[in-house]
């Protein structure tokens, strides 16, 4: 936590709206990103991010300064999104190895400039939405926010072993869905080097 952030938190706890505005500016991108990955569309993600900040503001007095503010805030956002998903009663697939090529590379920026990258991003998002809410949250925290299993367990109110188990099964389910989609997109009519029938 930076010195500025600690000051903003203290001021916000004492009712300084401007200080809380600085915190919103600092965390709006990661909160929105989490909400988008969880809910699957920008409108719901914007609403969820806004609601998460409102909840953080109204419960700021409960924040424990021994805990990272980002972890606390993302925990609020993830639980809100999980509640929204449960209210929708969306169908989910059973959890069954996410290949490395579909995980975001933490070392490189993700500009999403080419059509292939955009298509891949859409496919990943579609696959994420097939996971159960807690499994989806665990995957997002681990691979998009680079949180260790211990922190994910704290955020989601799970044991570390449960987080590890959920991550493993979710990677398996995503890999299986990815492979099925790849096989389906390679139809016999598209095979190269085949002469058309006469």
C-alpha positions as CSV (number, residue, x, y, z in Angstrom):
1,X,0.0,0.0,0.0
2,X,1.4,3.4,-1.0
3,X,1.6,6.3,1.5
4,X,-1.0,8.2,-0.5
5,X,-3.4,5.3,-0.5
6,X,-3.1,4.9,3.3
7,X,-3.8,8.7,3.7
8,X,-6.8,8.5,1.3
9,X,-8.3,5.5,3.2
10,X,-8.0,7.3,6.5
11,X,-9.5,10.5,5.1
12,X,-12.3,8.5,3.4
13,X,-13.1,6.7,6.7
14,X,-13.6,10.1,8.2
15,X,-16.1,11.1,5.5
16,X,-13.8,12.7,2.9
17,X,-15.6,12.0,-0.5
18,X,-12.7,13.4,-2.5
19,X,-10.2,11.0,-0.9
20,X,-12.5,8.1,-1.7
21,X,-12.7,9.4,-5.3
22,X,-8.9,9.0,-5.5
23,X,-9.3,5.4,-4.4
24,X,-12.0,4.9,-7.1
25,X,-9.7,6.3,-9.7
26,X,-6.9,4.0,-8.6
27,X,-9.0,0.8,-8.6
28,X,-11.8,1.3,-11.2
29,X,-9.9,-0.7,-13.9
30,X,-9.2,-3.8,-11.8
31,X,-12.7,-3.8,-10.3
32,X,-14.4,-3.4,-13.7
33,X,-12.1,-6.1,-15.2
34,X,-13.1,-8.5,-12.5
35,X,-16.8,-7.7,-12.9
36,X,-16.6,-8.1,-16.6
37,X,-14.9,-11.5,-16.4
38,X,-17.4,-12.6,-13.9
39,X,-20.6,-11.3,-15.5
40,X,-19.7,-11.4,-19.2
41,X,-20.9,-8.1,-20.5
42,X,-20.0,-4.5,-20.1
43,X,-23.3,-3.1,-18.9
44,X,-23.6,-5.5,-16.1
45,X,-19.9,-5.1,-15.3
46,X,-20.3,-1.3,-15.0
47,X,-23.3,-1.7,-12.7
48,X,-21.5,-4.2,-10.6
49,X,-18.3,-2.1,-10.3
50,X,-20.4,0.9,-9.3
51,X,-22.3,-1.1,-6.7
52,X,-19.0,-2.6,-5.4
53,X,-17.6,0.9,-4.8
54,X,-20.8,2.0,-3.1
55,X,-20.6,-1.0,-0.8
56,X,-17.0,-0.4,-0.1
57,X,-17.8,3.3,0.7
58,X,-20.6,2.4,3.1
59,X,-18.6,-0.3,4.8
60,X,-15.2,1.4,4.9
61,X,-15.3,1.5,8.7
62,X,-15.0,-2.3,8.5
63,X,-11.8,-2.3,6.4
64,X,-8.8,-3.9,8.3
65,X,-5.7,-1.9,7.5
66,X,-3.6,-5.1,8.0
67,X,-5.2,-6.4,4.8
68,X,-4.4,-5.0,1.3
69,X,-7.1,-2.6,0.3
70,X,-7.1,-4.0,-3.2
71,X,-7.8,-7.5,-1.8
72,X,-10.6,-6.2,0.4
73,X,-12.2,-4.2,-2.5
74,X,-12.0,-7.1,-5.0
75,X,-13.5,-9.4,-2.4
76,X,-16.5,-7.1,-2.2
77,X,-16.8,-7.0,-6.0
78,X,-16.4,-10.8,-6.4
79,X,-19.0,-11.6,-3.8
80,X,-21.4,-9.1,-5.4
81,X,-20.9,-10.7,-8.8
82,X,-21.4,-14.2,-7.4
83,X,-24.7,-13.1,-5.9
84,X,-25.8,-11.6,-9.3
85,X,-24.9,-14.9,-11.1
86,X,-26.8,-16.9,-8.6
87,X,-29.9,-14.7,-9.0
88,X,-29.7,-15.3,-12.8
89,X,-29.8,-19.0,-12.3
90,X,-27.5,-19.4,-15.3
91,X,-26.7,-22.9,-16.4
92,X,-23.2,-24.1,-15.6
93,X,-21.1,-27.0,-16.8
94,X,-19.7,-29.5,-14.3
95,X,-16.1,-28.7,-13.4
96,X,-13.7,-31.1,-15.0
97,X,-6.4,-28.1,-17.6
98,X,-6.5,-24.8,-19.1
99,X,-3.7,-24.8,-21.6
100,X,-1.1,-22.1,-21.2
101,X,-1.9,-20.6,-24.6
102,X,-5.3,-19.4,-23.5
103,X,-4.1,-17.8,-20.2
104,X,-3.2,-14.1,-20.3
105,X,0.6,-13.5,-20.3
106,X,1.3,-11.5,-17.2
107,X,4.6,-10.2,-18.7
108,X,3.1,-8.6,-21.8
109,X,0.5,-5.9,-22.2
110,X,-2.8,-7.2,-23.8
111,X,-3.6,-4.6,-26.4
112,X,-6.4,-6.6,-28.1
113,X,-5.5,-4.9,-31.4
114,X,-5.8,-7.7,-33.8
115,X,-8.9,-9.6,-34.9
116,X,-7.4,-12.9,-33.8
117,X,-6.7,-11.6,-30.3
118,X,-10.3,-10.2,-30.0
119,X,-11.7,-13.6,-31.2
120,X,-9.5,-15.4,-28.7
121,X,-10.6,-13.0,-25.9
122,X,-14.3,-13.6,-26.7
123,X,-13.8,-17.3,-26.7
124,X,-12.0,-17.3,-23.3
125,X,-14.8,-15.1,-21.9
126,X,-17.4,-17.5,-23.3
127,X,-15.6,-20.4,-21.6
128,X,-15.3,-18.6,-18.3
129,X,-19.0,-18.0,-18.2
130,X,-19.6,-21.8,-18.3
131,X,-17.8,-22.2,-14.9
132,X,-19.6,-22.1,-11.6
133,X,-19.3,-18.6,-10.0
134,X,-16.8,-19.5,-7.3
135,X,-14.6,-21.5,-9.7
136,X,-14.8,-18.6,-12.2
137,X,-13.7,-16.1,-9.5
138,X,-10.8,-18.3,-8.4
139,X,-9.6,-18.6,-12.0
140,X,-9.9,-14.8,-12.6
141,X,-8.1,-13.9,-9.4
142,X,-5.3,-16.4,-10.1
143,X,-4.6,-15.8,-13.8
144,X,-5.9,-12.3,-14.4
145,X,-4.9,-10.6,-11.1
146,X,-2.0,-12.9,-10.2
147,X,-3.2,-13.6,-6.6
148,X,-1.7,-16.5,-4.7
149,X,-4.0,-19.3,-3.5
150,X,-3.8,-18.0,0.1
151,X,-5.2,-14.6,-0.8
152,X,-7.8,-16.1,-3.1
153,X,-8.9,-18.3,-0.1
154,X,-9.3,-15.2,2.1
155,X,-11.2,-13.3,-0.6
156,X,-13.7,-16.1,-1.4
157,X,-14.0,-17.4,2.2
158,X,-12.6,-20.8,1.2
159,X,-9.8,-23.1,2.5
160,X,-6.5,-23.0,0.5
161,X,-7.0,-26.7,-0.4
162,X,-10.4,-25.9,-1.7
163,X,-9.0,-23.1,-3.9
164,X,-6.3,-25.4,-5.2
165,X,-8.9,-28.1,-6.0
166,X,-11.3,-25.5,-7.7
167,X,-8.4,-24.1,-9.8
168,X,-7.4,-27.6,-10.9
169,X,-10.9,-28.7,-11.8
170,X,-11.7,-25.4,-13.5
171,X,-8.5,-25.6,-15.6
172,X,-9.6,-29.2,-16.6
173,X,-13.1,-28.0,-17.5
174,X,-11.8,-25.0,-19.5
175,X,-9.3,-27.1,-21.4
176,X,-11.9,-29.7,-22.3
177,X,-14.3,-27.0,-23.5
178,X,-11.5,-25.3,-25.5
179,X,-10.5,-28.6,-27.2
180,X,-14.1,-29.4,-28.0
181,X,-14.6,-25.9,-29.6
182,X,-11.3,-26.3,-31.6
183,X,-12.4,-29.7,-32.9
184,X,-15.9,-28.3,-33.8
185,X,-14.4,-25.4,-35.7
186,X,-12.2,-27.7,-37.9
187,X,-14.9,-29.2,-40.1
188,X,-14.1,-31.8,-42.8
189,X,-15.1,-29.3,-45.5
190,X,-12.3,-27.0,-44.5
191,X,-9.5,-29.5,-44.5
192,X,-6.6,-28.2,-46.7
193,X,-5.1,-30.0,-49.7
194,X,-8.4,-31.8,-50.5
195,X,-9.5,-31.8,-54.0
196,X,-13.2,-30.9,-54.6
197,X,-15.3,-33.8,-55.6
198,X,-16.1,-34.0,-59.3
